[in-house]
Amino acid sequence: MRWSVGIEAEGDRIMKLEEVVELTDAVAPISGIATGIGTNRYGAQVVVFADNREDAIAKGKEHFASAVQKAGLPVYPIVRVEAISEDEDAADADI
């Protein structure tokens, strides 16, 4: 099943445009988007395939850590993680 996993990390300085662009480039191959320009957080939303929420979050964190390293960003503590399956997303759209 496909999952959308959102992750945010928070640090002690404001993220620059160039840094978030690097993160965007790093997550793009996995259908990802990045956030964080002008805040002390950076984040990404990525698409993973997993059997359940726990596995989706674990895979999302792995992709996130790899993207952060590839982008050359400082490693900050993760402060938010959420995952929604394509089935849950479709059910929400029907409401």
WORA-V727881 format. One line per field, one symbol per residue. ss: DSSP state (@ for helix, = for strand, . for the rest). phi: phi as a letter, one per 30 degrees, with the letter a starting at -180 (. if undefined). psi: psi as a letter, one per 40 degrees, with the letter a starting at -180 (. if undefined). A space follows every 10 residues. Layout:
ss: ???
phi: ???
psi: ???
This chain:
ss: .========= ......@@@@ @@@@@@@@.. ..===..... =========. ..@@@@@@@@ @@@@@@@@@@ @.....==== =====@@@@@ @@@..
phi: .dbcccbbbb bcbdddeedd dddeddcedc hcbbbkdibc bbaabbcbca daeddddddd dddddddddd didddcddca bbbbdddddd ddddd
psi: ihihhhhiih aeihhidddd ddddddedef fiiiieheie iiiihihihi didddddddd dddddddddd efiihiiheh hihhiddddd ddde.
